[in-house]
Amino acid sequence: MKNKTVAAWLAFVGGPLGLHRFYLRGGRDWLGWLLWIPSVMGVYGVLRMREFGVDDRWSWVLLPPLGFTIAACALTAIVYGLMTPQKWNSKFNHSAIAQTRAGDTNWFTIAAVVFSLLIGTAALMSALALSFQHFFELQA
C-alpha cells in the first residue's frame, strides 16, 4: 500500500533525488533517475559559486536547474497531498478498494503541502531571479 502522506513528504524532502518516484514506481523509474542530473548540476553550481564567487558564469548557469527542480518537486508534493483518497487509491493502490486508509489526508499531509508551498515558491522565485539577473548582466 502506497501512503499519500509518505509520498508527499518524500516529494518535498527528497524530490530532487527522485525518492517519491522510487517509492511509488520502483527503482526502475527512469524519470526518478533523471532528477539527479539537475540536482547534481545545481550542487556543483553552489560549490563553484562558493569557490569562485558570485561572478562565476558557470555557477549562474548551473544553479537555476536546481531551483526549478526543487519547485517542481514541491508542486508534485502539493498535487499528491491534495489528491482525493479515491483518486490516490485508484492510481497507486490498484488492488485496494477506493476507501483504503493509505489515501487518506491527515494533518501531516497538510503540513507537507504547506511546507512545499513555502519552500517551492521560494526556490522558484530564487531561480527566476538568478536567471533574469544573469541574463540582464550579460546584456549590459
Buried (B, 14 or more C-beta within 10 A) or exposed (E): EBBBBBBBBBBBBBBBBBBBBBBBBEEEBEEBBEBEEBBBBBBBBBEBBEEEEEEBEEBBBBBBBBBBBBBBBBBBBBEBBBBEBEEBBBEBBEEBEEEBEBBBBEEBBBBBBEBBBEBBEBBBEBBBEBBEEBEEEEEE
